[in-house]
Amino acid sequence: MIWAEGEGTGRRTVLLLHGLGATAAVWAGMRDALSARTDLCWIAVDLGGHGRSPWQPDYSVGSLAAQLAPCVRESGELYVVGHSLGAYVGLALASGWFGARVRGVLGIGPKISWSDAELQGARELAARPLRRYATAEEAWTRYRRVAGLGADIAPHPQFLAAGVMPEEGGWRLAQDPRTFAVAGAPFGSLAASAAARVVLARGAHDPMVRLPELQQHAGRACEIAGVGHNAHVEAPGAVLALLDALMADG
């Protein structure tokens, strides 16, 4: 059973899905804004193998979507906001294959093109044994690097919750290293399978994906000015505006 939290009683539900290596805590800014709305409720999860959710025998975009589907099957008007890996999982969920009815998907910064070297690097990370750290400071430093949450964009601990776990004799990242095996999933196939409206966006300074790549897979693709890969952390208001526009389309 994956870990989830949420608030609200509105007829529309917003499902927030973090990227590879992160946790639901990255949505702190978005959660605050959504909690102030009476027309929405929100759910944020730690994807399988991340944060407070249990590790699994293996990982794929489909298996991650299947795990979280029970959390939202009874939701009315469901919209997904997914960052990076979360965008992949949101598109899979929107296919209808897992019993969830998704009205719209807002994907932020999904990496679409993977070189052979990048895929090999991901496979090597997935095969590495779990690393333990002697101090919490070392573990948090590593977590910030893996999740892309430098102190310049995520200075407050609220964005880092559950990224590191204490254990006997030291500390470790909460993420299962084997989750890196999801890298390189076929984004085009997932986007084509989505039976929902899809909007894709990138931070204008995001090195992981270019705007023309997003435009190939969605009728609407745009850039968020002044931010990088973690646009939802740096500019939650801009992401919320994109979500509102998506919901306004019906």
N, C-alpha and C positions, 0 to 999 in steps of 0.2 A: 504494500500500500504506500503510495507516494505521500509526502508531506505537503499539505496545502493550508492556506489561510485565506480569509475573505471577509468582506463587509458589504452591507447595503441590502436593500429590498426592492430596487427598481426592476422594471420588466426586462431591461437589457442587462446582460452579463458580459463583463470584459475579462477574458482570461489572459494573464500575463505570463509569458514564457521567456526565461532567461537564456543566455548563450552558453556555449561550451565552457566549462570550468567555473562558472559563476553560480549564484544562488538567487532565490526570490528577492533577496535584500536589495538587489540592484534597482528594483522598482520603487524604492522608498519615496522618491519625489512624485512619481505617478500615483502611487497609492494615496498619498496625502490629498492630492487634487481630486481623485476619484471618490474618496470618502466624503468629500464635501458636497457631492452631487446627490440629489434625491431621486434622480431618474435612472441611476445605474447601481449595480452591485459589481464587485470585482472578486476575482480569485487569482491568487499567485501561488505557484507551486515550485518546489525543488524537483527538477526532473530526475528520473531514475539515475542513481550513481552520483548524485550531487547533494551537497548540503545535508539535510536531515532525512532525505529519502534513502531507502536501503539500496545496496549494491545488487546488481543482477548478474546472472550467468554470462550474458552477452548483451550487446547493445546495437541497435539500429534505429533509424528514424521511425520506422513502423512500430517497433516494440515500445519506444518511448511514447508514441501517440496512443497505442493501445492501453498503456498503463494509466494515462491521465484521463482517458475517455469517460470512465465511470464518474469522475468528478463533475462532469458537465452535461451528461446525457439528459438530465431533467431540466436544464436551463432553457429559457424561452428563446429570446433573441440573443444569440451568442456571437460575440466578436472576439477575435484573437489578436493580441499584439505580441509579436515574437521578435526577439533580437537574435541575429546570427543563427545558431542552431535552432533556437526557438521559432524562427521563421519557417525553417524546414518542417519542424514538428507541427506547427500550425497549419501549413498547407496539407500535410498528410491527414490531419484531423478533419480538414475541410473537404476531403474526398468523399466523406460519408461512409468509408469502409469500416469505421470503428463505432458506428451507431450514434455519433454526435451530429447535430444539425448546426452548422456554422453559417452565419449570414455574411461575415466579412473577415478578411485577414489583412492586417497591417504588418508587413515584414520590414524590419529595420536592419540594414547592414548585413544581409546574408552573403557569405563568400560563395561565389558561383563557379569561378574558374580555379582549378587546382593543377599545379604542375606535377610532374612525376616526382620531383624532389620533395615537394610539400606532402604528397601522399605517403612517400616513404618515411618522411619525418614523423607523420602522424602514426604510422604503423609502429615505428620504433618507440614512440611515447606510450602507445597502448601496451607494448610488450614489456615495458620497464617494471621492475618490482616497486612496490610502494616505498617511498622514501620517508624516513623519519627525521625530525629535526630536534636538536637538543634544547632549543629555546623557542618560546612563542614568537619572539621577534623575527627569527629566521623563517618560521613557517608563514607568518603574515606577509613578509617580504616576498616570498615565493608565490603566495596566493595572489597578491596584487599583480604580479607579473603574468601569471597564467590567465587571470581573468581580465587583464587589461585595465585594472582599476588603480592607476597611479594616484598618489596623494593630490596631484594637481586637479583631477576631475572628481575624485571621491575622497575628500578629506575626512569625512565623518564616519565613525564606526558603523552607523546604521546601514551603510551600503555594503558592508562586509560580513554581516551576520552569517554564521554557520559555514563560513568558508574554510575554517580550520578547526580541527578537533583535538582535544588532549587525549593522550593515552598513556599507559604505564611507561615511564622512562622517557617521555618526550611528547612531541606534537607531530601531526600529519595534516595534509590537506584532506578535506572531506570528500573531494572528488575521487572516484574510482579511475585510475589511469586508463583502464580499458575503454572508457567512454571516448577516447580519441579515435577509436575505430570507426566512428560514424562519419569521419571526414571523407569528403568526396562523393556523398550521395548525389543522385541525379536530380539536380534542382529543376531542370526543365520538365521532367516527367511529373514531379510533384506539383509544379505550378499548373501544368495542363490538367491535372486530375482534380484540382480544387473546384468544387461545385459551389463557389461563393465569390463575392467581389473581392478582388485582390489589389491592394496598393502597396508598392514597394518604395522604400526610401533609404537614403544613405546620408551620413554626415559628409559635408563638403570636403573634409580633410581625411576621410576614411581611406586608408591604403589598401583595404582588402577587396573592395568591389568598386567598379566604375558605373556611372549613370547609364551609359549605353547598354551594359549588361543587364541592368534592371529593366530597361525599356523593352528588351527582347521578351520579357516574361510577364508583363503586366500592362494593362491599358493605361494605368497611371503610375508614373514613377517620378520621384522628385528628390531634391537635395535639401538638407537642413543646414543652413548657413552657420559657419563658425565653429563647427564641432567635428569630432572624429568618429571612430568606430562605435563608441558607447554613447551614441546620441541621446538615448533614453535617460542616461545618467546626467549628461551635461545640459540637456535642454528638454526636460520633461514637458514643459509647456508647449513646445513646438510639436512634440509627439502627440500630445493630447489634442492639439488643433487638427492634426491629420486624422486622428481617430474620429473626432467630431464630424469632419468632412465625409469620412467613410460612412458613418452612421446616417448622416443626412441624405445620402443617396438612396436610402430606403432600406 
